[in-house]
């Protein structure tokens, strides 16, 4: 915590307004994530496509009174009783403030960098060291220029050890993070292709990452990564490099590795000390991540028997918030992997952005090892719950129960999870969003099981972070002021309309588009207030359009005349969207229709054209570029004529996802983002810049041994050409797994191996050849995701990714998550 007067000196800023010397507890960068307004400091960060200054008026009305700005507000009189500090760069100011805060603490800090494994290593080290220290660490994957200072700000007097991760994407960034983390110990996990595009070479990237450790005493690394080892030696000659290796060249040498069921057993030597350790995970990535952790424990003089004891208690790291459909019309937010104040704040922000239900309930365990006085801690929690609109709290644990009087919302308390479960009635939860947030020892997963809607083994996981990333990627291609309409028709391309639309609303897109009025009605009923265009209105749904403030697409004289009569009969006003046909030859008014169209529109003063648009027929393929350009030119001529005749302006939009990439000069007033949001770059030019959003998963229901010559499935189409192990998996064509994937056309991923379908795909299941794996019943199967991708599947059966994605049946339950 720092006082405003201290902060003025730290950032060397100009004091534009001064009210009182407020104590700052919360650093706020997102106007949508306010915690406690009175003790928050907002940083107005300017970027190419965002400007925090746009929201300072909104923040003022929500109670924020402390601001760091890069430009003075136009009307200072609107900001009474405020502290406003003017700086050149708000991000630099944030970093300076937290660097000052960090220097007030002498605790040992370990910094982690590398291409992969940073977050897992951090979380596992926290578990492994929690017996010896009160550890403060980065929440989630907070490792950026903004994430690092927000993490380090959490240090307080009670903490005894810090673990913070740092990631960079271009030169110069680590130089700013090092004095904020100030690590005496460091881990360099590995090096890979991530962010290669930001550096001249792999060597430059390693050197930049090593700047994190320029004042460290010790670096822990794998000696087998020769590039890293060589550059540590040359760049940081005074820093001790303690290494592990498979190749007899490290301080910790692994002599033997053996797979034992779900564990890996290693025999190793460290400084003449012989180690025989069983690691509780069986994959190669976990082995590498754990070796870094074990090396740190050995350096800190933890004995081998104690290391094994702690490894036995090590838990898998689930770094994601999951939003699941629950019983009785509820949604359940599952965040049961840990519980600390930073994590609780993140989870409450996620809860706050969900608008699908008005009622919000939190089931919360004791917060462990926060380093804060419990009365202050639970008073802060009480304020947080109140500020996020939580209507009810169920507290579990002796400490939260002891501080019940500090909670300011309706609440009930239980001494332990078993007590709550025995008293829990599922009927008590109805049409609400329930956040389940608990430390692992409270076993809140049992609560989640009771609350979530029962599902079979097939689920479609939707990564909300990837959706956000894809949205930001396409936004980065837009000119200043270009609006964005996002298509959420067809159940948001199979991804879940309400949840996706709610995220888009949080990210302040300008418009949504749905195919039918009922889809728009459902969005409204689930808390979506954005403008919504309905692409296929009909006479029978006009009343719903008006009732739910939905805006129709008008593409023909028939639908226009019917809508005009409805408007006139009900004496109401409405916005409409006109579709022009410039070459798609599907729906829309043509050039010959424009005169009569204008006449009709002029005859009705209570109709206003909100936008005029066209649909490009071949924007994704270069062979059609000349035709696409002709469409664009026609559209410009048609819309200019309409504007002149109507006497007012409207939004013009022609570009779809492919067009945004391939025809940037035709953005006009708005673009329409569709399949690109969901991870398919339709033109194929920048596929590596968008992220897979959906992962369709199932399980192996049963395994059979098949002899050579035996047949598998309906029609005996699968013929074993050798002895096989086959697995029956819980997905079929009723779930959207096309029958064309039969007989080897389809392949699924098990244990990082692609396994072909054998025989015909059935309605609810299919069979796969798992001979080359050691898979077992109940194992996870990836139908599509990063591998195999939607493109892989669509190419296998001669279709397009759209069809695969939108075919995922609605009986397949969706799980939405944020990492």
NORGIQUI-V302208 format. One record per helix or strand of 2 or more residues. SS is the DSSP state (alpha for helix, beta for strand). FROM is the first residue (numbers start at 0). TO is the last residue. Records with the same first field share a line. If there is no record, write none. Layout:
# NORGIQUI-V302208
SS: FROM-TO  FROM-TO
This chain:
# NORGIQUI-V302208
beta: 1-2  13-16  22-23  25-27  39-42  65-68  82-85  107-112  134-136  160-164  184-187  217-221  239-244  251-259  262-269  272-278  320-325  330-334  358-364  391-395  409-413  431-436  458-462  482-486  510-513  530-533  550-553  573-579  606-613  650-652  669-672  693-705  710-711  717-718  723-728  746-749  752-756  765-768  779-783  812-817
alpha: 3-10  36-38  51-60  75-77  89-101  117-128  146-151  172-180  195-197  201-212  225-234  283-298  303-311  326-328  340-352  373-386  397-401  403-405  416-422  425-427  439-441  444-450  463-475  488-492  496-505  516-524  538-546  556-569  590-601  621-645  656-661  663-665  674-677  686-688  713-715  732-734  738-740  789-795  800-805
